[in-house]
Amino acid sequence: MTAKENKGLARARDLYGNRSQRAEELKAEGKKVMGYFCLYPVLELFTAFDIVPFRILGDMDEPITKADSCLPTIVCPFIRSSLDLALKGRYDFFDGVVMCHSCEVGEKAAHIWRIYTDPAFFHFLDTPHTVHDNAVELFKSQIGDFQKSLEGFTGKKVTNEQIKAAVDICNEQRLLVKELYDLNKSDPPIISGAEMIQVMVALMSIPVSEGIELLKEVLSEVKERTDGPQKKPHRVVLWGTVIDNTALIEMIENVGANVVMDDTCVGSRAYFPMVEVTDDPLEGIARRYLIEIKCPRTFHEASYGETKKDYMEDLEYRFGYIKDYAKEWNADGVILQSVRYCDIHGYDTPGLQDYLTHVGLPNIYIEHDYSEGALAPLRTRVQGFLELIG
């Protein structure tokens, strides 16, 4: 293909390899760049205020040398890596930072980040961990406070109509992401799991409007190319913690599987739920982020408002969408992965494995310490798993 025809995936690969370049260009043009941690800081508000949202990630290739003076070494290595990059000045181009109660370690790290880096703007969303009606109302009020905080920082107000317009833009991007994933229902898939990660990380490094254009370019390219992924003996779904580096997926794809679908917070989990159109846009936004995003950090209680359910009914309620993913993407196995010391994913893993086994989906759980060096021993386990499922 010509360079012009290849601009979608090449652009994504460039952004993946040099995440801050475009954000720093926009900052030089006068735009404000806001770092945000986890999925719960509301992209619609950044977009409504014309702020460049930049997802805070770590770096599996960078040794953690500074963050260990602030956080114990026996906590999430991804969070430690993210803080380490900030302490080393990697995120000095931010105009501000927005964080949330992703988990207990994430909550503590947010305030450590504020103290040690002293950003010009800092906002913390104390995101509820349940989906009861009162929790939704609380989160809606917190989003309203976030809006007021941004108004004070930027010196401008936004209307409900502007927020609704931002909702439309973000939903448009989400629909394009869903379209890209849907292409992998073919056999072989249209785009590799490693390429998908590059696209997702790129989207989290640029404004939503630019992400829409990038997705259109990628979709056009992958639909027409003839040099896409080769068919492998197995098709798998990947579940778990943040995967922002291609190394793990490349390892899986190199030992005989196409990663055709994922449920991680730098993948489908971040994009699949839409914001419902509501008269008060903050209502639809609150419900999307708190209820529709299926992350282990939020407890979705099956018996809430219903007759008490038994164990397997509860698991069906919580994890049935994983079974649906496997069916729709024709996967014959599920790989569960987590960074070491991630309590929220660790607590969900036994129940999820029980459920997957109950519905006849082969599965394996692997744990790593968010470094490429930790992947070598996992290769043998994944290869053995694939051989066992035929």
C-alpha positions in Angstrom: 0.0 0.0 0.0 1.1 3.6 -0.6 2.1 5.8 2.3 -1.1 7.8 1.8 -3.3 4.7 1.9 -1.4 3.5 5.1 -1.9 6.8 7.0 -4.4 5.4 9.5 -2.5 2.6 11.2 0.8 4.5 10.7 -0.6 7.5 12.4 -1.8 5.4 15.3 1.6 3.7 15.5 3.3 7.1 15.6 1.0 8.3 18.4 1.5 5.1 20.3 5.2 5.5 20.1 5.3 9.2 20.9 2.1 9.9 22.9 2.8 13.5 24.0 3.8 14.9 20.6 0.3 16.0 19.4 -0.8 17.2 22.8 2.3 19.3 23.1 1.6 20.8 19.6 -1.9 21.7 20.6 -0.6 23.2 23.9 1.8 25.4 21.9 -1.2 26.6 19.9 -2.9 27.7 23.0 -5.0 24.7 24.0 -5.2 23.5 27.5 -4.1 19.8 28.1 -5.6 17.9 31.0 -4.3 14.6 32.2 -6.9 12.2 33.5 -6.5 8.9 35.3 -8.7 5.8 34.8 -12.1 5.9 32.9 -14.2 8.0 35.2 -13.1 11.6 34.6 -15.8 12.6 32.1 -14.5 13.1 28.5 -17.7 14.9 27.6 -16.8 17.8 29.9 -13.3 18.1 28.6 -14.7 18.2 25.1 -17.3 20.7 25.9 -14.7 23.0 27.4 -12.4 22.4 24.3 -9.7 20.9 26.6 -7.4 18.2 25.2 -7.9 15.1 27.3 -4.8 13.0 27.8 -5.1 9.6 29.5 -2.4 9.0 32.1 -0.7 5.7 31.5 2.5 4.0 32.6 5.5 2.7 30.7 6.4 -1.0 30.8 9.9 -0.2 29.5 10.8 2.4 32.1 12.2 1.1 35.4 10.4 2.5 38.5 13.0 4.5 40.4 11.2 7.5 41.9 7.7 6.4 42.8 8.9 3.8 45.3 9.7 6.7 47.7 6.0 7.6 47.7 4.2 4.2 47.3 5.0 0.8 48.7 6.4 -1.7 46.2 3.6 -4.2 47.1 0.9 -2.1 45.4 -0.2 -1.9 41.7 2.9 -1.6 39.5 0.8 0.3 36.8 -0.1 3.0 39.3 3.5 3.2 40.5 4.7 3.4 37.0 2.3 6.3 36.1 3.3 8.2 39.2 7.0 7.5 38.5 6.6 9.1 35.0 5.1 12.2 36.6 7.9 12.5 39.1 10.4 12.2 36.2 8.7 15.1 34.4 7.1 13.0 31.6 3.8 14.8 32.2 5.0 18.3 32.8 3.1 19.5 29.8 -0.2 19.1 31.6 -2.2 22.2 32.5 -4.0 20.2 35.1 -4.9 16.7 36.3 -8.2 15.0 37.0 -8.3 11.8 39.0 -10.9 9.5 40.6 -11.5 6.9 43.1 -10.5 4.0 40.8 -9.5 1.8 43.7 -8.0 2.3 47.2 -4.4 2.6 45.8 -5.6 4.8 43.0 -7.3 7.1 45.5 -4.2 7.4 47.6 -1.9 7.9 44.6 -4.1 10.7 43.3 -3.4 12.8 46.4 0.2 11.8 46.4 0.4 13.0 42.8 -1.2 16.3 43.8 1.2 16.9 46.7 4.4 15.9 44.9 3.7 17.5 41.4 1.6 20.5 42.5 -0.4 20.9 39.3 -2.0 24.3 38.4 -5.4 22.5 38.4 -6.4 19.4 40.3 -9.8 17.8 40.6 -10.7 14.5 42.3 -13.9 12.6 41.6 -14.7 10.4 44.6 -16.5 7.9 42.3 -19.0 5.7 44.2 -18.4 1.9 44.1 -22.1 0.8 43.9 -24.8 1.5 41.4 -27.8 2.2 43.7 -30.0 5.2 42.8 -28.4 7.3 45.6 -25.0 6.5 44.2 -26.0 7.7 40.7 -27.4 10.9 42.2 -24.2 11.4 44.2 -22.0 10.9 41.1 -24.2 13.2 39.1 -23.7 15.9 41.7 -19.9 15.3 41.6 -19.9 15.7 37.8 -21.7 19.0 38.4 -19.0 20.1 40.8 -16.4 19.0 38.2 -18.1 21.2 35.7 -18.0 24.2 38.1 -14.4 23.5 38.8 -13.6 23.6 35.1 -15.6 26.8 34.7 -13.5 28.4 37.4 -10.2 27.2 35.9 -11.0 28.2 32.3 -13.0 31.3 33.0 -15.9 30.2 30.7 -19.2 28.6 31.2 -20.8 25.8 29.2 -24.5 25.3 28.6 -26.5 22.0 28.6 -26.6 22.3 24.8 -22.8 22.4 24.6 -22.6 19.4 26.8 -25.2 17.6 24.7 -23.1 18.4 21.6 -20.0 16.9 23.4 -22.0 13.8 24.2 -22.9 13.4 20.5 -19.2 13.7 19.5 -18.0 11.2 22.2 -20.8 8.8 21.2 -19.8 9.1 17.6 -16.3 8.1 18.5 -17.6 5.1 20.5 -19.7 3.9 17.6 -16.6 4.0 15.3 -14.6 2.0 17.9 -17.4 -0.6 18.1 -17.4 -0.8 14.3 -13.6 -1.5 14.3 -14.0 -4.2 16.9 -16.9 -5.7 14.9 -14.6 -6.2 11.9 -12.7 -8.8 14.0 -15.7 -11.1 13.9 -14.3 -12.3 10.6 -11.8 -15.1 10.4 -9.0 -14.2 10.1 -9.6 -10.9 12.0 -9.2 -7.6 10.1 -6.9 -6.0 12.7 -4.5 -7.7 15.1 -4.8 -7.3 18.8 -1.5 -5.5 18.9 -2.7 -3.0 16.3 -5.9 -2.5 18.2 -3.9 -1.5 21.3 -2.0 1.1 19.3 -5.2 2.6 18.0 -6.8 2.7 21.5 -3.7 4.3 23.1 -3.6 6.8 20.2 -7.2 7.8 20.8 -6.5 8.5 24.4 -3.7 10.9 23.4 -5.6 13.3 21.2 -8.9 15.3 21.2 -12.0 13.3 20.5 -12.7 15.0 17.2 -9.2 14.1 16.0 -9.8 10.6 17.2 -12.9 10.3 15.0 -10.9 11.2 12.0 -8.2 8.7 12.9 -10.8 6.0 13.3 -12.3 6.7 9.9 -8.8 6.5 8.4 -8.1 3.2 10.2 -11.5 1.7 9.2 -11.0 2.6 5.6 -7.5 1.2 5.5 -8.1 -2.2 7.3 -11.2 -2.9 5.2 -9.2 -2.7 2.0 -5.8 -4.1 2.9 -4.6 -7.5 1.9 -1.8 -7.9 4.4 -3.8 -8.1 7.6 -3.5 -10.7 10.4 -3.1 -14.4 9.5 -5.5 -16.9 10.7 -4.3 -18.6 13.9 -5.5 -22.0 15.4 -7.4 -20.2 18.2 -9.4 -17.1 18.8 -9.4 -15.6 22.3 -11.0 -12.9 24.4 -8.6 -11.0 26.7 -10.0 -9.7 30.0 -8.5 -7.8 32.9 -6.4 -4.8 34.0 -5.0 -2.0 31.9 -3.1 -3.2 28.8 -1.4 -0.1 27.2 1.6 -1.9 25.7 1.5 -4.3 22.7 4.0 -6.8 24.3 1.5 -9.0 26.1 -0.8 -9.3 23.2 2.1 -9.9 20.7 3.2 -12.7 23.0 -0.2 -14.3 22.8 -0.6 -13.8 19.1 2.9 -15.3 18.5 2.1 -18.6 20.2 -1.0 -19.4 18.1 -4.0 -17.2 18.9 -5.8 -14.2 17.4 -6.8 -11.8 20.1 -10.2 -10.9 18.5 -11.9 -9.2 21.5 -11.0 -7.7 24.8 -12.5 -6.4 28.0 -9.9 -4.0 29.4 -9.9 -0.4 30.3 -7.7 0.6 27.3 -10.0 -1.3 25.0 -13.7 -2.1 24.6 -14.5 -1.4 28.3 -13.6 2.3 27.7 -15.6 2.8 24.6 -18.6 0.4 24.2 -21.1 2.0 26.6 -23.0 4.9 25.0 -24.3 8.0 26.9 -28.1 8.0 26.8 -29.6 11.2 25.6 -31.4 12.8 28.6 -32.9 16.3 29.2 -30.2 16.9 31.8 -27.1 15.6 30.1 -25.4 15.0 33.4 -28.0 12.3 34.2 -27.1 10.3 31.1 -23.4 10.8 31.7 -23.6 9.7 35.3 -25.4 6.5 34.4 -23.0 5.7 31.6 -19.9 6.0 33.6 -21.2 4.5 36.9 -23.6 1.8 35.6 -22.8 0.9 32.0 -19.0 0.6 32.3 -18.4 -2.9 33.6 -15.3 -2.5 35.7 -14.5 -4.6 38.8 -14.0 -1.4 40.8 -17.8 -0.9 40.7 -19.9 -3.6 42.4 -23.0 -4.5 40.3 -25.2 -6.3 42.8 -27.5 -8.8 41.0 -30.1 -8.9 43.8 -30.6 -5.1 44.0 -34.2 -4.4 43.5 -35.0 -8.0 42.6 -35.6 -11.4 44.2 -32.4 -12.7 45.8 -30.4 -14.7 43.2 -28.3 -17.8 43.7 -24.5 -17.9 43.0 -24.6 -18.8 39.4 -27.4 -16.4 38.6 -25.3 -13.7 40.2 -22.3 -14.6 38.1 -24.5 -14.6 34.9 -25.7 -11.1 35.8 -22.2 -9.8 36.3 -20.2 -11.7 33.6 -22.7 -12.8 31.0 -21.4 -10.1 28.6 -18.1 -12.0 28.5 -19.9 -15.1 27.3 -21.7 -12.9 24.7 -18.3 -11.5 23.5 -17.0 -15.0 23.0 -20.0 -16.1 21.1 -20.2 -13.0 18.9 -16.5 -13.0 18.1 -16.4 -16.8 17.8 -13.7 -17.2 20.5 -12.8 -20.6 21.9 -11.1 -19.4 25.0 -10.7 -16.5 27.5 -7.3 -15.3 28.8 -7.7 -13.5 32.2 -4.8 -11.2 33.1 -4.0 -8.8 35.9 -1.1 -6.8 37.1 0.2 -8.0 40.4 -1.5 -6.6 43.5 -4.6 -5.4 41.6 -7.1 -6.2 44.3 -10.2 -5.3 42.3 -9.5 -7.6 39.4 -8.1 -10.3 41.7 -11.3 -10.4 43.7 -13.4 -10.9 40.6 -11.2 -13.6 39.0 -12.3 -16.7 41.0 -16.0 -15.9 40.3 -15.3 -15.2 36.7 -13.4 -18.4 36.3 -16.2 -20.3 37.9 -18.7 -18.7 35.5 -16.6 -19.3 32.3 -16.0 -23.0 33.3 -19.8 -23.3 34.0 -20.7 -22.1 30.5 -18.0 -24.2 28.8 -15.4 -21.6 28.0 -11.8 -22.7 28.5 -9.9 -20.0 30.5 -6.6 -19.3 32.1 -5.5 -16.6 34.6 -2.0 -15.0 34.3 -0.5 -12.3 36.5 2.4 -10.0 35.6 4.3 -7.1 37.2 3.8 -4.6 34.3 7.2 -5.1 32.7 8.2 -6.8 29.5 10.7 -8.9 31.4 7.9 -10.6 33.3 6.2 -11.9 30.1 8.8 -14.7 29.3 7.5 -17.3 31.8 3.9 -16.5 30.9 4.6 -17.5 27.3 4.9 -21.1 28.3 1.7 -21.0 30.3 -0.3 -19.4 27.5 1.1 -21.8 24.9 0.2 -24.8 27.1 -3.3 -23.4 27.6 -3.8 -23.1 23.8 -2.6 -26.7 23.3 -5.1 -27.9 25.9 -8.1 -26.4 24.3 -7.4 -28.3 21.0 
